[in-house]
Structures are given as C-alpha cells and as structure tokens.
Amino acid sequence: MAKRDYYEILGVSRTVTETDLKIAFRKQAMQCHPDRHPGDTEAETRFKELNEAYQCLCDPQKRSAYDRFGHAAFEQGGGFGAGGFGASEGFGASMADIFEDLFGDVMGRRGGRSGGRERGSDLRYNMEITLEEAFHGKAASLKIPTSATCEACTGTGAKKGSKPKTCTTCAGHGRVRAQQGFFAIERTCPTCHGRGEMIDNPCPSCSGSGRKTVERSLSVNVPAGVEDGTRIRLAGEGEAGVRGGPPGDLYIFLSVKPHPFFQRDGADLYCRVPISMVRAALGGEVKVHALDGTEIKLKVPEGSQSGKQLKAKGKGMPVLRGRENGDLHVQLSVETPQKLTKRQRELLAEFERESSHETHPEEHGFFAKMKDLFGG
C-alpha cells in the first residue's frame, strides 16, 4: 500500500513555515493522542502517521530530500540509513521527544536543570491583639524559629573549599527517562532526588542541607483598622531555600480579642448602655468613653425606650488604608428599678393610677389589638 503524502497527512502546503508546521502537528496530535482514545487502534495508527510525517518535515535536511525524491528518499539505499525512515533514531525516542515538545511547557520542565535550588517554605504566625491595638495600630517584635541559609557553606550544602558535582545518573537534569513500550516515562532521578547535583563533601555545619534552624527576631507594623482574620505578608521572611534557593514568605494571621464593652461590625462599633427609667422618661444625657480616649456626651430623648440607638459619628474604628472612621452606636437599655423603698412604691403606685394610654401608648395599643383579635 502506497504511503500518503506527508504534507497531506499534516494538512499543510509544501511552502509551510517551520512555525506553522509545528502548530498544525500539535493541533492534530492532541486530537488523536492514544491517551485520549484508549484501545482505539485507528487513533494510535493516525498518531504514528502524524509523528512520522512531522519528524521528516521538521528536519530541514530530511524535508529537502523528501521534496526531491518523496518516500523513496528513505527507502533502502536512499541515503538515510537502512530500515526505512527513523531507523537511526528509533520510534520510541522520537515519540518521547514529541511528547515533551507537546507537554513540556505545561509540565514546567523546559529551561534546563534547576540545580536543586528549591524555594523555601512559607511560614505562618498567629498573633492575638486587643481591640485598642487594632484601633491605634501596633509595632510588634516577633521571635520565630525558622530555617536560615547556612553561613558556613553559603547555602550550597558543600564543605568550604568544595563544590557540588553534577549527578552522573541524570546528567544534572534531575529526571531520568525510561522507555516503557509505546511511551517514554520521565521520573525523578533516584540518585540525586531531583536536585541534579551530588555533594561528596557535605558541610559539617548543616549536614549538606544548606540550611540551619535558628530563632529570628522580626519587627512588624500592624496598621490601624485591621480586622479579625487579617493577613500580613512579609516577603522573603519564610524558610530559606534549599541549596541557595529563594526564601519563602512569612504570613501573620491576626485575631482580635473580644472587648468587654464594644462589639465590632466592620468599621462601626456598638455598645449597650443601661439608663434609669426616670432618665428614659424625662430625657437627659449619657457619657460614653470612645476607643480614642475621649468622653462623648449623647442626648437621651424624652420617652426613650429600650433598644433606642444613639450615634456618635466618626467615633468608630479607622478604615484600613482609608482616612475616615466608622461610627459608634450606643443602644439604650431602660433599667427597671429594684429594692424600692415604701415611699418609692407609693409614688409609683400613684403614677400607675394616673397613667393613661398616652403615658404608655405601646402597652395600651398592644392590648387593644389583642382585644380586637380575640374579643373580651
């Protein structure tokens, strides 16, 4: 059976550029890749056909020969080795190259070996602050146990005067390739564990890790207006990287202690203030201390009921990264008098006898509605 034209297989013209050729191959190879069609022999055959065509046309020398002589250029005596096209390379090797070409960018393996220089881990520190500290802000000093770069070997892990050597098993790539049937499988090098380097003379100070555990003192500024759960990031203050790699970050998670007087909702503060029945009835004022230390006088309207809210504008929490403050909301709670004297009882009884629906409109209105609803 005669072979199909390579250009026809890839769906391109004979004047196609190298870039467009690669794009066309990628598009079709992704569609018929055997992994997407398990057990489909036609898809496997199609993929092999695409691979063969691309391997020829992506090589300038082979493409030139194919343009002049067609498939005959790769037959016995055609100048490219006995055994037909690709016999010198082996189909498995070309398949591995194509697989890496297709998926290498996605898997992040391009760009050569990493040399074992891994980024350090991020650290978390939980800090508890008071509501007053959240209001004013705070400069805090922290002591954090962490991994720091070993000074003796400057993070290389090798003894002073020596250097890490390239791993002979993976040639410094950190990964080894093994052929398993139809596919070439890549895995972490078992000798260097993916670092790409070996240390014959490890640093005695850090045992070759390039890091040492130390306790560091750090200063952190907690800005005014932070809320419970706020996260502060200190870049580069986490654990040191492996073998001189970049350090991780330190994340400080803030929790605000409950306040005995104030409750918080965003930038607004709320508090409950008990007042006497007489002050609620006749009106007056209440004095409240705000978090900024000032004393606030709020007017209590005549006839105030429990639950009545008074507002002190701008006396709440600072808005984080803003210039304004929230408000302070004061909720009145009318207190019923207790342990009355005989005279006080007499006065209250006299007041009750002389009261009317105008004196207690809510009470009278409630029972009037109940009477209308249930009768009697």
ABEGO torsion letter per residue (X at the ends): XBBBBAAAAAGBBAABBAAAAAAAAAAAAAAABAAABBGBAAAAAAAAAAAAAAAAAABAAAAAAAAAAEAAAABBGAGAEBGEBGAAAEAAAAAAAAAAAAAAAAAGABGEBAGGBBBBBBBBBBBBBBAAAAAAEBBBBBBBBBBBBBAAAGGAGBBBGBBBBBBAAAGGAGBBBBBBEABBBBBBBAAAGGAGBBBABBBAAAGGAGBBBBBBBBBBBBBBGBBBGBBBBBBGABBBBBGGBBBBBBBBBBBBBBBAABBBBEABBBBBBBBBAAAAAAEEBBBBBBAAGBBBBBBBBBGBBBGBBBBBBGABBBBBGBABBBBBBBBBBBBBBBGBBAAAAAAAAAAAAABBAAABAAAAAAAAAAAAAAEX
